[in-house]
């Protein structure tokens, strides 16, 4: 039972951190658009680069605790 509660708490904390990170990223994107006085846009290259960075981050997180 304790393990189940810990898993739920971990998921909730992860969801909150992910949501706050997403809001922060959107805010920075809006700030960039306002500073350049144009619409919010992400180029294909920027989207691809961001996607690869996120995959690398997720891979690093999944490797935490491995003793290899």
Backbone bond lengths (Angstrom), bond angles and torsions (degrees), N, CA, C in turn:
res aa  C-N    CA-C-N  psi(-1)  N-CA   C-N-CA  omega(-1)  CA-C   N-CA-C  phi
1 X - - - 1.450 - - 1.516 110.77 -
2 X 1.306 116.60 -41.03 1.458 121.43 -179.33 1.519 110.84 -63.34
3 X 1.328 116.63 -38.50 1.455 121.61 179.67 1.526 110.76 -65.88
4 X 1.318 117.17 -38.48 1.463 122.02 178.63 1.526 110.68 -64.64
5 X 1.314 116.64 -42.46 1.463 121.30 178.74 1.523 110.24 -64.88
6 X 1.313 116.69 -39.21 1.465 121.25 178.57 1.531 110.56 -65.02
7 X 1.342 116.42 -40.00 1.460 120.35 178.31 1.524 111.52 -64.18
8 X 1.328 116.64 -41.64 1.462 120.66 178.57 1.515 110.12 -64.82
9 X 1.329 117.69 -43.52 1.468 121.15 178.63 1.521 111.12 -62.35
10 X 1.316 116.96 -39.97 1.460 120.64 178.51 1.517 110.91 -63.67
11 X 1.333 117.04 -43.17 1.461 120.59 178.05 1.521 111.99 -64.13
12 X 1.308 117.37 -41.31 1.467 121.12 179.47 1.522 110.41 -64.56
13 X 1.318 116.88 -45.91 1.467 120.38 179.18 1.523 110.10 -62.65
14 X 1.328 117.09 -42.62 1.459 120.49 178.18 1.515 112.29 -61.96
15 X 1.330 116.62 -40.48 1.462 120.99 178.91 1.528 111.28 -64.84
16 X 1.324 116.78 -42.98 1.467 120.56 179.99 1.527 110.60 -65.67
17 X 1.325 116.82 -44.47 1.466 120.45 178.96 1.528 110.28 -63.24
18 X 1.332 117.11 -41.57 1.454 121.02 178.25 1.517 112.41 -63.92
19 X 1.327 116.66 -42.13 1.466 120.62 178.66 1.524 111.04 -64.71
20 X 1.326 117.00 -44.03 1.467 120.20 179.14 1.526 111.26 -64.78
21 X 1.323 116.80 -37.37 1.462 120.66 177.18 1.519 110.51 -65.49
22 X 1.322 117.09 -41.49 1.465 121.02 177.75 1.516 112.46 -63.45
23 X 1.319 117.28 -42.44 1.466 121.09 177.78 1.526 109.68 -64.29
24 X 1.314 116.95 -40.82 1.466 120.18 178.14 1.516 111.98 -63.79
25 X 1.319 116.86 -41.03 1.465 120.70 178.60 1.523 110.84 -65.03
26 X 1.336 116.88 -42.08 1.463 120.65 178.45 1.527 110.56 -63.85
27 X 1.318 116.72 -39.73 1.465 120.60 178.18 1.532 110.75 -61.94
28 X 1.328 116.54 -44.64 1.465 119.64 178.97 1.523 111.46 -64.05
29 X 1.323 117.18 -38.42 1.460 121.61 177.48 1.523 110.81 -63.66
30 X 1.328 116.76 -42.55 1.464 120.73 176.88 1.525 111.60 -64.85
31 X 1.312 117.33 -39.75 1.466 120.80 178.64 1.526 110.53 -62.44
32 X 1.333 116.44 -41.47 1.468 120.10 178.72 1.519 110.43 -62.98
33 X 1.329 116.74 -42.82 1.462 120.41 179.73 1.526 111.31 -65.66
34 X 1.314 117.54 -40.70 1.469 120.81 178.55 1.522 111.44 -66.90
35 X 1.323 116.90 -38.55 1.455 120.67 -179.75 1.528 110.87 -65.54
36 X 1.332 116.27 -38.19 1.465 120.78 179.86 1.525 112.18 -88.87
37 X 1.330 116.62 -0.78 1.462 123.55 179.05 1.525 112.01 53.89
38 X 1.331 116.52 49.17 1.453 121.08 174.93 1.524 109.40 -143.79
39 X 1.328 116.25 -179.67 1.458 120.89 -178.46 1.523 111.00 -73.13
40 X 1.326 114.05 159.49 1.455 119.81 175.34 1.523 107.83 -70.58
41 X 1.309 116.29 123.80 1.456 119.80 178.26 1.526 109.32 -150.49
42 X 1.310 113.58 147.02 1.453 121.23 176.05 1.521 105.89 -126.93
43 X 1.307 116.49 124.04 1.457 119.63 179.96 1.519 110.19 -73.63
44 X 1.312 115.44 165.99 1.460 120.48 178.37 1.526 110.78 -59.76
45 X 1.313 116.48 -42.62 1.463 120.54 179.52 1.518 112.18 -63.48
46 X 1.343 116.23 -42.28 1.458 119.64 178.19 1.527 111.17 -65.04
47 X 1.333 116.50 -40.88 1.460 120.43 178.82 1.518 111.90 -63.99
48 X 1.328 116.60 -42.51 1.461 121.28 178.52 1.521 110.86 -64.80
49 X 1.323 116.61 -44.51 1.461 120.98 179.53 1.529 110.38 -62.84
50 X 1.327 116.75 -42.68 1.460 121.08 179.19 1.527 111.23 -64.81
51 X 1.334 116.42 -42.14 1.461 120.38 178.46 1.521 112.29 -61.13
52 X 1.331 116.34 -42.38 1.463 120.00 178.54 1.521 111.93 -66.97
53 X 1.325 116.49 -37.08 1.467 119.75 176.49 1.526 111.20 -63.91
54 X 1.329 116.36 -41.50 1.462 120.37 179.48 1.526 110.51 -65.46
55 X 1.340 117.45 -42.47 1.460 120.05 177.08 1.529 111.40 -61.14
56 X 1.325 117.09 -40.76 1.461 120.38 176.71 1.518 112.02 -63.26
57 X 1.328 115.84 -40.45 1.463 120.18 178.01 1.527 110.79 -63.73
58 X 1.328 116.82 -44.91 1.465 120.08 178.74 1.521 112.08 -63.24
59 X 1.317 115.88 -38.22 1.466 119.89 176.97 1.536 110.68 -63.65
60 X 1.328 116.50 -42.17 1.459 120.06 178.19 1.522 111.39 -64.58
61 X 1.322 117.00 -40.30 1.458 120.27 179.04 1.521 110.64 -64.61
62 X 1.345 116.42 -41.23 1.469 119.28 -179.12 1.535 111.35 -68.00
63 X 1.322 118.05 -22.04 1.457 121.51 179.77 1.533 112.58 -86.55
64 X 1.327 117.96 -7.59 1.455 120.02 178.43 1.523 109.91 -60.21
65 X 1.279 115.90 133.76 1.457 120.89 179.22 1.516 114.66 89.89
66 X 1.325 117.55 -11.06 1.469 119.42 175.93 1.530 108.63 -73.76
67 X 1.297 116.04 136.50 1.464 120.32 -177.57 1.515 112.40 -101.28
68 X 1.322 117.97 29.33 1.477 121.21 -177.72 1.483 111.30 -75.39
